[in-house]
Amino acid sequence: MLQIAKELLGKILTTNLEGIVTSGRIVETEAYIGITDKASHAWAGKRTPRNEHMYATAGTGYIYMCYGIHQMFNVVTNEKETPDAILIRAIEPIEGIESMLQRTGKQKLDNTLTKGPGNVGKALGIHKIHSGINLLQNVIFIAADDFEWDETNIGSSKRIGVEYAGADALLPYRFYIRGNKYVSAKPVF
């Protein structure tokens, strides 16, 4: 799971919604380890209509709303019934920047366009209605190109915004590209 969170760095997250293609290179992720992780929506086997897609097979999109406004995009990463997921926290815009600006209401491209998971969802047009989508199709998908990060450029830290999880909040399950201006927060350790 943690290896997958690292391996997603550098991959390209793309949406093809109503003929509008937008994409960005993933520069920050956070891993959530199913039922044993107090920061996970599925901790202790919790299963609700909100988190049901976490229990799907690997390659499924799990989207939930945060604070009633932010659409948070996650990649389910384990076999069916094992609710592990990786939150995409930040991307570096590549394609469809004008559409991303329109969706976010921003006037010009700067590092806030896709910095943070709420901005990622908004810029790419991802909504809760997409939860459960098969990421192996052509609506929302992750692709690789020949781009590679040097392993020394990958940083890790505790996750952001999960202080309620006690000791699990301190686990180094956040991965990011050092020095990338789209990363959502400075390293916390």
C-alpha positions in Angstrom: 0.0 0.0 0.0 2.7 2.5 0.9 4.7 1.5 -2.1 1.7 2.2 -4.3 1.3 5.6 -2.7 4.9 6.4 -3.7 4.6 4.8 -7.2 1.6 7.0 -7.9 3.9 10.0 -7.7 4.7 11.1 -11.2 1.7 9.4 -12.8 -0.8 11.4 -14.8 -4.4 11.7 -13.4 -6.8 12.5 -16.3 -10.5 13.3 -16.6 -12.4 13.2 -19.8 -15.8 14.6 -18.8 -18.4 15.8 -21.4 -15.6 16.1 -24.0 -13.3 18.2 -21.7 -10.0 16.6 -21.0 -7.9 17.8 -18.0 -4.9 16.2 -16.5 -2.0 16.7 -14.1 1.0 14.9 -12.8 0.5 13.5 -9.3 2.9 15.2 -6.8 1.4 14.3 -3.4 -0.5 11.3 -2.0 -1.7 10.0 1.4 -2.2 6.3 2.2 -5.1 5.0 4.3 -4.8 1.4 5.5 -8.3 0.0 5.7 -9.7 -1.3 9.0 -6.5 -1.0 11.1 -6.0 2.8 10.5 -7.9 5.1 12.7 -7.6 7.8 10.1 -9.4 5.6 7.5 -13.1 5.9 6.7 -13.2 2.1 7.1 -11.4 1.9 10.4 -12.6 -1.0 12.6 -14.6 -2.4 9.6 -16.9 0.6 9.4 -19.1 0.3 6.3 -21.6 2.9 5.2 -23.1 4.2 2.0 -20.4 6.9 2.1 -17.4 4.6 2.2 -18.9 1.5 0.3 -16.6 2.1 -2.7 -13.5 1.7 -0.5 -14.5 -2.0 -0.3 -14.4 -2.4 -4.1 -11.6 -3.9 -6.1 -8.3 -2.1 -6.8 -8.6 0.5 -9.6 -11.9 1.9 -8.4 -12.3 5.6 -7.6 -13.6 6.5 -4.2 -14.8 10.1 -3.9 -16.2 11.6 -0.8 -17.2 15.1 0.3 -15.2 17.0 2.9 -16.8 19.9 4.8 -19.8 19.6 2.5 -17.9 21.3 -0.4 -14.6 19.5 -1.3 -14.7 16.5 -3.6 -11.8 14.3 -2.5 -10.5 11.8 -5.0 -9.0 8.4 -3.8 -7.7 5.4 -5.6 -8.8 2.0 -4.1 -5.7 -0.2 -4.0 -6.5 -3.6 -2.6 -8.6 -6.7 -3.4 -12.4 -6.5 -3.0 -13.5 -6.2 0.6 -10.1 -4.9 1.8 -10.7 -1.1 2.1 -7.3 0.5 1.4 -7.2 3.7 -0.5 -4.8 6.5 -1.5 -5.9 10.1 -1.4 -4.5 12.3 -4.3 -3.5 15.5 -2.5 -2.0 17.5 -5.3 -1.2 17.4 -9.0 0.9 19.6 -11.3 -1.4 20.8 -14.1 -0.6 19.5 -17.6 -3.7 19.6 -20.0 -6.9 21.6 -20.0 -5.6 24.4 -17.7 -8.2 26.9 -19.1 -11.0 24.4 -18.1 -9.4 24.0 -14.7 -9.4 27.8 -14.2 -13.1 28.0 -15.2 -14.1 25.2 -12.8 -12.2 26.8 -9.9 -13.1 30.4 -10.7 -9.5 31.4 -10.8 -8.2 34.0 -13.3 -4.7 32.8 -13.8 -2.6 29.7 -13.3 -0.6 29.7 -10.0 0.3 27.0 -7.5 -3.1 27.1 -5.8 -5.0 25.7 -8.8 -4.4 22.1 -7.9 -2.7 22.3 -4.5 -4.6 20.3 -1.9 -7.2 17.5 -2.5 -10.2 19.8 -2.7 -8.6 21.8 -5.4 -7.6 18.7 -7.3 -11.2 17.5 -7.4 -12.6 20.9 -8.4 -10.0 21.6 -11.1 -10.5 18.1 -12.7 -14.3 18.2 -12.5 -14.5 15.2 -10.1 -17.6 14.9 -8.1 -19.1 12.5 -5.6 -21.3 11.1 -8.4 -18.1 9.6 -9.9 -17.4 7.5 -6.8 -17.2 3.8 -7.8 -15.9 4.6 -11.2 -13.6 2.0 -12.9 -10.3 3.8 -13.3 -9.3 1.4 -16.1 -11.7 3.1 -18.5 -11.4 6.5 -20.2 -13.5 8.9 -18.0 -11.2 9.2 -15.0 -7.9 7.3 -15.2 -4.3 7.3 -14.2 -1.6 6.8 -16.9 2.2 6.5 -16.9 4.6 8.2 -19.4 8.4 7.9 -19.4 8.7 10.5 -16.6 10.5 9.3 -13.5 11.4 10.8 -10.2 14.7 10.2 -8.5 13.9 8.4 -5.3 15.8 11.0 -3.3 13.2 13.6 -4.5 10.4 11.8 -2.7 9.6 13.0 0.8 7.3 11.6 3.5 5.6 13.0 6.5 2.6 12.5 8.7 -0.8 13.0 7.1 -2.6 16.3 7.1 -5.9 17.0 8.9 -6.3 13.6 10.7 -5.3 14.6 14.2 -8.4 12.8 15.6 -6.7 9.5 14.7 -4.3 9.8 17.7 -1.1 7.9 17.1 -2.2 6.9 13.6 -2.2 10.5 12.6 1.6 10.5 13.1 2.2 7.6 10.7 4.5 8.7 7.8 1.9 7.9 5.1 2.0 11.1 3.2 4.3 11.2 0.1 5.3 14.2 -2.0 7.8 15.5 -4.5 10.3 17.7 -2.7 10.3 21.2 -3.9 7.3 20.9 -6.2 5.2 24.1 -5.8 1.9 22.3 -6.1 2.5 20.2 -2.9 -0.2 21.2 -0.4 1.9 21.8 2.7 5.5 22.0 3.9 6.9 18.8 5.4 5.7 18.4 8.9 8.7 16.2 10.0 
